[in-house]
Amino acid sequence: MGELVDKIKGNVNEAIGNLKQKSDNPETQAEGAEQEAKGKAQQTAGKVKGALGDDI
């Protein structure tokens, strides 16, 4: 179950991050880049959990 949750959270954070990066505000753009990176990390964690099992 943790695998699916991580993948969903990752997708959401990536999408929100991409939207923020389209802002005219440089601070918001930077937040968006960070949020997108967080989303990618969450998706990777989900993939690892899926490969190794949710016990990690």
mmCIF file of the N, C-alpha and C atoms, coordinates in Angstrom:
data_MODEL
# 
_entry.id   MODEL 
# 
loop_
_atom_site.group_PDB 
_atom_site.id 
_atom_site.type_symbol 
_atom_site.label_atom_id 
_atom_site.label_alt_id 
_atom_site.label_comp_id 
_atom_site.label_asym_id 
_atom_site.label_entity_id 
_atom_site.label_seq_id 
_atom_site.pdbx_PDB_ins_code 
_atom_site.Cartn_x 
_atom_site.Cartn_y 
_atom_site.Cartn_z 
_atom_site.occupancy 
_atom_site.B_iso_or_equiv 
_atom_site.pdbx_formal_charge 
_atom_site.auth_seq_id 
_atom_site.auth_comp_id 
_atom_site.auth_asym_id 
_atom_site.auth_atom_id 
_atom_site.pdbx_PDB_model_num 
ATOM 1   N N  . MET A 1 1  ? 0.826  -1.198 0.000   1.00 0.00 ? 1  MET A N  1 
ATOM 2   C CA . MET A 1 1  ? 0.000  0.000  0.000   1.00 0.00 ? 1  MET A CA 1 
ATOM 3   C C  . MET A 1 1  ? 0.864  1.252  0.000   1.00 0.00 ? 1  MET A C  1 
ATOM 4   N N  . GLY A 1 2  ? 2.004  1.227  0.690   1.00 0.00 ? 2  GLY A N  1 
ATOM 5   C CA . GLY A 1 2  ? 2.876  2.391  0.746   1.00 0.00 ? 2  GLY A CA 1 
ATOM 6   C C  . GLY A 1 2  ? 3.416  2.765  -0.616  1.00 0.00 ? 2  GLY A C  1 
ATOM 7   N N  . GLU A 1 3  ? 3.591  1.752  -1.447  1.00 0.00 ? 3  GLU A N  1 
ATOM 8   C CA . GLU A 1 3  ? 4.085  2.000  -2.801  1.00 0.00 ? 3  GLU A CA 1 
ATOM 9   C C  . GLU A 1 3  ? 3.123  2.901  -3.561  1.00 0.00 ? 3  GLU A C  1 
ATOM 10  N N  . LEU A 1 4  ? 1.860  2.557  -3.539  1.00 0.00 ? 4  LEU A N  1 
ATOM 11  C CA . LEU A 1 4  ? 0.845  3.321  -4.264  1.00 0.00 ? 4  LEU A CA 1 
ATOM 12  C C  . LEU A 1 4  ? 0.717  4.736  -3.712  1.00 0.00 ? 4  LEU A C  1 
ATOM 13  N N  . VAL A 1 5  ? 0.736  4.864  -2.397  1.00 0.00 ? 5  VAL A N  1 
ATOM 14  C CA . VAL A 1 5  ? 0.617  6.177  -1.759  1.00 0.00 ? 5  VAL A CA 1 
ATOM 15  C C  . VAL A 1 5  ? 1.783  7.073  -2.165  1.00 0.00 ? 5  VAL A C  1 
ATOM 16  N N  . ASP A 1 6  ? 2.997  6.521  -2.134  1.00 0.00 ? 6  ASP A N  1 
ATOM 17  C CA . ASP A 1 6  ? 4.169  7.319  -2.520  1.00 0.00 ? 6  ASP A CA 1 
ATOM 18  C C  . ASP A 1 6  ? 4.094  7.754  -3.980  1.00 0.00 ? 6  ASP A C  1 
ATOM 19  N N  . LYS A 1 7  ? 3.659  6.854  -4.837  1.00 0.00 ? 7  LYS A N  1 
ATOM 20  C CA . LYS A 1 7  ? 3.559  7.208  -6.263  1.00 0.00 ? 7  LYS A CA 1 
ATOM 21  C C  . LYS A 1 7  ? 2.515  8.299  -6.489  1.00 0.00 ? 7  LYS A C  1 
ATOM 22  N N  . ILE A 1 8  ? 1.380  8.201  -5.802  1.00 0.00 ? 8  ILE A N  1 
ATOM 23  C CA . ILE A 1 8  ? 0.330  9.212  -5.952  1.00 0.00 ? 8  ILE A CA 1 
ATOM 24  C C  . ILE A 1 8  ? 0.812  10.562 -5.434  1.00 0.00 ? 8  ILE A C  1 
ATOM 25  N N  . LYS A 1 9  ? 1.399  10.573 -4.230  1.00 0.00 ? 9  LYS A N  1 
ATOM 26  C CA . LYS A 1 9  ? 1.917  11.824 -3.674  1.00 0.00 ? 9  LYS A CA 1 
ATOM 27  C C  . LYS A 1 9  ? 2.976  12.418 -4.591  1.00 0.00 ? 9  LYS A C  1 
ATOM 28  N N  . GLY A 1 10 ? 3.810  11.561 -5.159  1.00 0.00 ? 10 GLY A N  1 
ATOM 29  C CA . GLY A 1 10 ? 4.846  12.035 -6.070  1.00 0.00 ? 10 GLY A CA 1 
ATOM 30  C C  . GLY A 1 10 ? 4.260  12.690 -7.308  1.00 0.00 ? 10 GLY A C  1 
ATOM 31  N N  . ASN A 1 11 ? 3.246  12.068 -7.869  1.00 0.00 ? 11 ASN A N  1 
ATOM 32  C CA . ASN A 1 11 ? 2.592  12.638 -9.051  1.00 0.00 ? 11 ASN A CA 1 
ATOM 33  C C  . ASN A 1 11 ? 1.958  13.982 -8.738  1.00 0.00 ? 11 ASN A C  1 
ATOM 34  N N  . VAL A 1 12 ? 1.315  14.080 -7.584  1.00 0.00 ? 12 VAL A N  1 
ATOM 35  C CA . VAL A 1 12 ? 0.661  15.331 -7.193  1.00 0.00 ? 12 VAL A CA 1 
ATOM 36  C C  . VAL A 1 12 ? 1.702  16.430 -6.993  1.00 0.00 ? 12 VAL A C  1 
ATOM 37  N N  . ASN A 1 13 ? 2.781  16.113 -6.276  1.00 0.00 ? 13 ASN A N  1 
ATOM 38  C CA . ASN A 1 13 ? 3.812  17.118 -6.042  1.00 0.00 ? 13 ASN A CA 1 
ATOM 39  C C  . ASN A 1 13 ? 4.485  17.552 -7.343  1.00 0.00 ? 13 ASN A C  1 
ATOM 40  N N  . GLU A 1 14 ? 4.692  16.620 -8.248  1.00 0.00 ? 14 GLU A N  1 
ATOM 41  C CA . GLU A 1 14 ? 5.271  16.992 -9.543  1.00 0.00 ? 14 GLU A CA 1 
ATOM 42  C C  . GLU A 1 14 ? 4.350  17.924 -10.310 1.00 0.00 ? 14 GLU A C  1 
ATOM 43  N N  . ALA A 1 15 ? 3.069  17.612 -10.338 1.00 0.00 ? 15 ALA A N  1 
ATOM 44  C CA . ALA A 1 15 ? 2.109  18.439 -11.074 1.00 0.00 ? 15 ALA A CA 1 
ATOM 45  C C  . ALA A 1 15 ? 2.028  19.844 -10.483 1.00 0.00 ? 15 ALA A C  1 
ATOM 46  N N  . ILE A 1 16 ? 1.941  19.940 -9.164  1.00 0.00 ? 16 ILE A N  1 
ATOM 47  C CA . ILE A 1 16 ? 1.874  21.252 -8.521  1.00 0.00 ? 16 ILE A CA 1 
ATOM 48  C C  . ILE A 1 16 ? 3.170  22.015 -8.748  1.00 0.00 ? 16 ILE A C  1 
ATOM 49  N N  . GLY A 1 17 ? 4.290  21.311 -8.658  1.00 0.00 ? 17 GLY A N  1 
ATOM 50  C CA . GLY A 1 17 ? 5.581  21.952 -8.908  1.00 0.00 ? 17 GLY A CA 1 
ATOM 51  C C  . GLY A 1 17 ? 5.680  22.509 -10.314 1.00 0.00 ? 17 GLY A C  1 
ATOM 52  N N  . ASN A 1 18 ? 5.199  21.752 -11.286 1.00 0.00 ? 18 ASN A N  1 
ATOM 53  C CA . ASN A 1 18 ? 5.219  22.234 -12.668 1.00 0.00 ? 18 ASN A CA 1 
ATOM 54  C C  . ASN A 1 18 ? 4.362  23.481 -12.836 1.00 0.00 ? 18 ASN A C  1 
ATOM 55  N N  . LEU A 1 19 ? 3.217  23.511 -12.192 1.00 0.00 ? 19 LEU A N  1 
ATOM 56  C CA . LEU A 1 19 ? 2.354  24.692 -12.279 1.00 0.00 ? 19 LEU A CA 1 
ATOM 57  C C  . LEU A 1 19 ? 3.025  25.910 -11.641 1.00 0.00 ? 19 LEU A C  1 
ATOM 58  N N  . LYS A 1 20 ? 3.640  25.709 -10.491 1.00 0.00 ? 20 LYS A N  1 
ATOM 59  C CA . LYS A 1 20 ? 4.312  26.818 -9.812  1.00 0.00 ? 20 LYS A CA 1 
ATOM 60  C C  . LYS A 1 20 ? 5.458  27.376 -10.652 1.00 0.00 ? 20 LYS A C  1 
ATOM 61  N N  . GLN A 1 21 ? 6.133  26.520 -11.389 1.00 0.00 ? 21 GLN A N  1 
ATOM 62  C CA . GLN A 1 21 ? 7.264  26.976 -12.202 1.00 0.00 ? 21 GLN A CA 1 
ATOM 63  C C  . GLN A 1 21 ? 6.814  27.875 -13.348 1.00 0.00 ? 21 GLN A C  1 
ATOM 64  N N  . LYS A 1 22 ? 5.564  27.838 -13.701 1.00 0.00 ? 22 LYS A N  1 
ATOM 65  C CA . LYS A 1 22 ? 5.039  28.680 -14.779 1.00 0.00 ? 22 LYS A CA 1 
ATOM 66  C C  . LYS A 1 22 ? 4.652  30.070 -14.293 1.00 0.00 ? 22 LYS A C  1 
ATOM 67  N N  . SER A 1 23 ? 4.826  30.316 -13.011 1.00 0.00 ? 23 SER A N  1 
ATOM 68  C CA . SER A 1 23 ? 4.498  31.604 -12.410 1.00 0.00 ? 23 SER A CA 1 
ATOM 69  C C  . SER A 1 23 ? 5.502  32.672 -12.867 1.00 0.00 ? 23 SER A C  1 
ATOM 70  N N  . ASP A 1 24 ? 5.105  33.925 -12.744 1.00 0.00 ? 24 ASP A N  1 
ATOM 71  C CA . ASP A 1 24 ? 6.012  35.030 -13.055 1.00 0.00 ? 24 ASP A CA 1 
ATOM 72  C C  . ASP A 1 24 ? 6.899  35.383 -11.865 1.00 0.00 ? 24 ASP A C  1 
ATOM 73  N N  . ASN A 1 25 ? 6.565  34.853 -10.700 1.00 0.00 ? 25 ASN A N  1 
ATOM 74  C CA . ASN A 1 25 ? 7.294  35.146 -9.472  1.00 0.00 ? 25 ASN A CA 1 
ATOM 75  C C  . ASN A 1 25 ? 8.477  34.179 -9.335  1.00 0.00 ? 25 ASN A C  1 
ATOM 76  N N  . PRO A 1 26 ? 9.717  34.703 -9.304  1.00 0.00 ? 26 PRO A N  1 
ATOM 77  C CA . PRO A 1 26 ? 10.889 33.823 -9.199  1.00 0.00 ? 26 PRO A CA 1 
ATOM 78  C C  . PRO A 1 26 ? 10.889 32.960 -7.935  1.00 0.00 ? 26 PRO A C  1 
ATOM 79  N N  . GLU A 1 27 ? 10.365 33.495 -6.840  1.00 0.00 ? 27 GLU A N  1 
ATOM 80  C CA . GLU A 1 27 ? 10.312 32.713 -5.597  1.00 0.00 ? 27 GLU A CA 1 
ATOM 81  C C  . GLU A 1 27 ? 9.368  31.511 -5.754  1.00 0.00 ? 27 GLU A C  1 
ATOM 82  N N  . THR A 1 28 ? 8.236  31.754 -6.393  1.00 0.00 ? 28 THR A N  1 
ATOM 83  C CA . THR A 1 28 ? 7.282  30.676 -6.626  1.00 0.00 ? 28 THR A CA 1 
ATOM 84  C C  . THR A 1 28 ? 7.857  29.655 -7.595  1.00 0.00 ? 28 THR A C  1 
ATOM 85  N N  . GLN A 1 29 ? 8.598  30.124 -8.585  1.00 0.00 ? 29 GLN A N  1 
ATOM 86  C CA . GLN A 1 29 ? 9.242  29.210 -9.529  1.00 0.00 ? 29 GLN A CA 1 
ATOM 87  C C  . GLN A 1 29 ? 10.238 28.301 -8.810  1.00 0.00 ? 29 GLN A C  1 
ATOM 88  N N  . ALA A 1 30 ? 11.001 28.862 -7.887  1.00 0.00 ? 30 ALA A N  1 
ATOM 89  C CA . ALA A 1 30 ? 11.973 28.072 -7.129  1.00 0.00 ? 30 ALA A CA 1 
ATOM 90  C C  . ALA A 1 30 ? 11.250 27.039 -6.257  1.00 0.00 ? 30 ALA A C  1 
ATOM 91  N N  . GLU A 1 31 ? 10.155 27.451 -5.628  1.00 0.00 ? 31 GLU A N  1 
ATOM 92  C CA . GLU A 1 31 ? 9.361  26.510 -4.834  1.00 0.00 ? 31 GLU A CA 1 
ATOM 93  C C  . GLU A 1 31 ? 8.849  25.374 -5.718  1.00 0.00 ? 31 GLU A C  1 
ATOM 94  N N  . GLY A 1 32 ? 8.451  25.718 -6.917  1.00 0.00 ? 32 GLY A N  1 
ATOM 95  C CA . GLY A 1 32 ? 7.943  24.710 -7.852  1.00 0.00 ? 32 GLY A CA 1 
ATOM 96  C C  . GLY A 1 32 ? 9.013  23.704 -8.235  1.00 0.00 ? 32 GLY A C  1 
ATOM 97  N N  . ALA A 1 33 ? 10.226 24.186 -8.454  1.00 0.00 ? 33 ALA A N  1 
ATOM 98  C CA . ALA A 1 33 ? 11.317 23.277 -8.800  1.00 0.00 ? 33 ALA A CA 1 
ATOM 99  C C  . ALA A 1 33 ? 11.610 22.318 -7.647  1.00 0.00 ? 33 ALA A C  1 
ATOM 100 N N  . GLU A 1 34 ? 11.585 22.853 -6.429  1.00 0.00 ? 34 GLU A N  1 
ATOM 101 C CA . GLU A 1 34 ? 11.803 22.002 -5.246  1.00 0.00 ? 34 GLU A CA 1 
ATOM 102 C C  . GLU A 1 34 ? 10.682 20.980 -5.097  1.00 0.00 ? 34 GLU A C  1 
ATOM 103 N N  . GLN A 1 35 ? 9.465  21.421 -5.304  1.00 0.00 ? 35 GLN A N  1 
ATOM 104 C CA . GLN A 1 35 ? 8.326  20.520 -5.141  1.00 0.00 ? 35 GLN A CA 1 
ATOM 105 C C  . GLN A 1 35 ? 8.343  19.433 -6.216  1.00 0.00 ? 35 GLN A C  1 
ATOM 106 N N  . GLU A 1 36 ? 8.743  19.790 -7.427  1.00 0.00 ? 36 GLU A N  1 
ATOM 107 C CA . GLU A 1 36 ? 8.836  18.799 -8.493  1.00 0.00 ? 36 GLU A CA 1 
ATOM 108 C C  . GLU A 1 36 ? 9.900  17.752 -8.151  1.00 0.00 ? 36 GLU A C  1 
ATOM 109 N N  . ALA A 1 37 ? 11.039 18.211 -7.640  1.00 0.00 ? 37 ALA A N  1 
ATOM 110 C CA . ALA A 1 37 ? 12.103 17.281 -7.246  1.00 0.00 ? 37 ALA A CA 1 
ATOM 111 C C  . ALA A 1 37 ? 11.628 16.356 -6.124  1.00 0.00 ? 37 ALA A C  1 
ATOM 112 N N  . LYS A 1 38 ? 10.879 16.911 -5.180  1.00 0.00 ? 38 LYS A N  1 
ATOM 113 C CA . LYS A 1 38 ? 10.326 16.102 -4.087  1.00 0.00 ? 38 LYS A CA 1 
ATOM 114 C C  . LYS A 1 38 ? 9.393  15.033 -4.655  1.00 0.00 ? 38 LYS A C  1 
ATOM 115 N N  . GLY A 1 39 ? 8.590  15.420 -5.619  1.00 0.00 ? 39 GLY A N  1 
ATOM 116 C CA . GLY A 1 39 ? 7.667  14.470 -6.240  1.00 0.00 ? 39 GLY A CA 1 
ATOM 117 C C  . GLY A 1 39 ? 8.395  13.344 -6.943  1.00 0.00 ? 39 GLY A C  1 
ATOM 118 N N  . LYS A 1 40 ? 9.472  13.674 -7.629  1.00 0.00 ? 40 LYS A N  1 
ATOM 119 C CA . LYS A 1 40 ? 10.254 12.639 -8.309  1.00 0.00 ? 40 LYS A CA 1 
ATOM 120 C C  . LYS A 1 40 ? 10.875 11.685 -7.290  1.00 0.00 ? 40 LYS A C  1 
ATOM 121 N N  . ALA A 1 41 ? 11.340 12.224 -6.179  1.00 0.00 ? 41 ALA A N  1 
ATOM 122 C CA . ALA A 1 41 ? 11.919 11.380 -5.133  1.00 0.00 ? 41 ALA A CA 1 
ATOM 123 C C  . ALA A 1 41 ? 10.850 10.457 -4.530  1.00 0.00 ? 41 ALA A C  1 
ATOM 124 N N  . GLN A 1 42 ? 9.653  10.979 -4.341  1.00 0.00 ? 42 GLN A N  1 
ATOM 125 C CA . GLN A 1 42 ? 8.569  10.159 -3.799  1.00 0.00 ? 42 GLN A CA 1 
ATOM 126 C C  . GLN A 1 42 ? 8.202  9.031  -4.764  1.00 0.00 ? 42 GLN A C  1 
ATOM 127 N N  . GLN A 1 43 ? 8.187  9.337  -6.037  1.00 0.00 ? 43 GLN A N  1 
ATOM 128 C CA . GLN A 1 43 ? 7.871  8.306  -7.022  1.00 0.00 ? 43 GLN A CA 1 
ATOM 129 C C  . GLN A 1 43 ? 8.951  7.221  -7.022  1.00 0.00 ? 43 GLN A C  1 
ATOM 130 N N  . THR A 1 44 ? 10.199 7.633  -6.913  1.00 0.00 ? 44 THR A N  1 
ATOM 131 C CA . THR A 1 44 ? 11.295 6.671  -6.853  1.00 0.00 ? 44 THR A CA 1 
ATOM 132 C C  . THR A 1 44 ? 11.169 5.796  -5.614  1.00 0.00 ? 44 THR A C  1 
ATOM 133 N N  . ALA A 1 45 ? 10.825 6.403  -4.492  1.00 0.00 ? 45 ALA A N  1 
ATOM 134 C CA . ALA A 1 45 ? 10.629 5.639  -3.265  1.00 0.00 ? 45 ALA A CA 1 
ATOM 135 C C  . ALA A 1 45 ? 9.507  4.620  -3.445  1.00 0.00 ? 45 ALA A C  1 
ATOM 136 N N  . GLY A 1 46 ? 8.466  5.010  -4.113  1.00 0.00 ? 46 GLY A N  1 
ATOM 137 C CA . GLY A 1 46 ? 7.362  4.099  -4.382  1.00 0.00 ? 46 GLY A CA 1 
ATOM 138 C C  . GLY A 1 46 ? 7.787  2.934  -5.249  1.00 0.00 ? 46 GLY A C  1 
ATOM 139 N N  . LYS A 1 47 ? 8.614  3.211  -6.249  1.00 0.00 ? 47 LYS A N  1 
ATOM 140 C CA . LYS A 1 47 ? 9.105  2.146  -7.124  1.00 0.00 ? 47 LYS A CA 1 
ATOM 141 C C  . LYS A 1 47 ? 9.996  1.182  -6.351  1.00 0.00 ? 47 LYS A C  1 
ATOM 142 N N  . VAL A 1 48 ? 10.833 1.715  -5.478  1.00 0.00 ? 48 VAL A N  1 
ATOM 143 C CA . VAL A 1 48 ? 11.713 0.869  -4.670  1.00 0.00 ? 48 VAL A CA 1 
ATOM 144 C C  . VAL A 1 48 ? 10.879 0.001  -3.732  1.00 0.00 ? 48 VAL A C  1 
ATOM 145 N N  . LYS A 1 49 ? 9.887  0.599  -3.101  1.00 0.00 ? 49 LYS A N  1 
ATOM 146 C CA . LYS A 1 49 ? 9.005  -0.164 -2.213  1.00 0.00 ? 49 LYS A CA 1 
ATOM 147 C C  . LYS A 1 49 ? 8.306  -1.272 -2.987  1.00 0.00 ? 49 LYS A C  1 
ATOM 148 N N  . GLY A 1 50 ? 7.910  -0.968 -4.214  1.00 0.00 ? 50 GLY A N  1 
ATOM 149 C CA . GLY A 1 50 ? 7.244  -1.972 -5.026  1.00 0.00 ? 50 GLY A CA 1 
ATOM 150 C C  . GLY A 1 50 ? 8.166  -3.115 -5.377  1.00 0.00 ? 50 GLY A C  1 
ATOM 151 N N  . ALA A 1 51 ? 9.424  -2.799 -5.626  1.00 0.00 ? 51 ALA A N  1 
ATOM 152 C CA . ALA A 1 51 ? 10.375 -3.839 -5.995  1.00 0.00 ? 51 ALA A CA 1 
ATOM 153 C C  . ALA A 1 51 ? 10.807 -4.667 -4.783  1.00 0.00 ? 51 ALA A C  1 
ATOM 154 N N  . LEU A 1 52 ? 10.937 -4.027 -3.634  1.00 0.00 ? 52 LEU A N  1 
ATOM 155 C CA . LEU A 1 52 ? 11.452 -4.713 -2.446  1.00 0.00 ? 52 LEU A CA 1 
ATOM 156 C C  . LEU A 1 52 ? 10.346 -5.131 -1.472  1.00 0.00 ? 52 LEU A C  1 
ATOM 157 N N  . GLY A 1 53 ? 9.180  -4.602 -1.668  1.00 0.00 ? 53 GLY A N  1 
ATOM 158 C CA . GLY A 1 53 ? 8.091  -4.856 -0.732  1.00 0.00 ? 53 GLY A CA 1 
ATOM 159 C C  . GLY A 1 53 ? 7.921  -3.666 0.178   1.00 0.00 ? 53 GLY A C  1 
ATOM 160 N N  . ASP A 1 54 ? 6.775  -3.539 0.784   1.00 0.00 ? 54 ASP A N  1 
ATOM 161 C CA . ASP A 1 54 ? 6.471  -2.386 1.628   1.00 0.00 ? 54 ASP A CA 1 
ATOM 162 C C  . ASP A 1 54 ? 7.130  -2.446 2.998   1.00 0.00 ? 54 ASP A C  1 
ATOM 163 N N  . ASP A 1 55 ? 7.905  -3.480 3.268   1.00 0.00 ? 55 ASP A N  1 
ATOM 164 C CA . ASP A 1 55 ? 8.519  -3.646 4.570   1.00 0.00 ? 55 ASP A CA 1 
ATOM 165 C C  . ASP A 1 55 ? 9.665  -2.692 4.823   1.00 0.00 ? 55 ASP A C  1 
ATOM 166 N N  . ILE A 1 56 ? 10.169 -2.017 3.808   1.00 0.00 ? 56 ILE A N  1 
ATOM 167 C CA . ILE A 1 56 ? 11.308 -1.116 4.017   1.00 0.00 ? 56 ILE A CA 1 
ATOM 168 C C  . ILE A 1 56 ? 10.851 0.196  4.574   1.00 0.00 ? 56 ILE A C  1 
# 
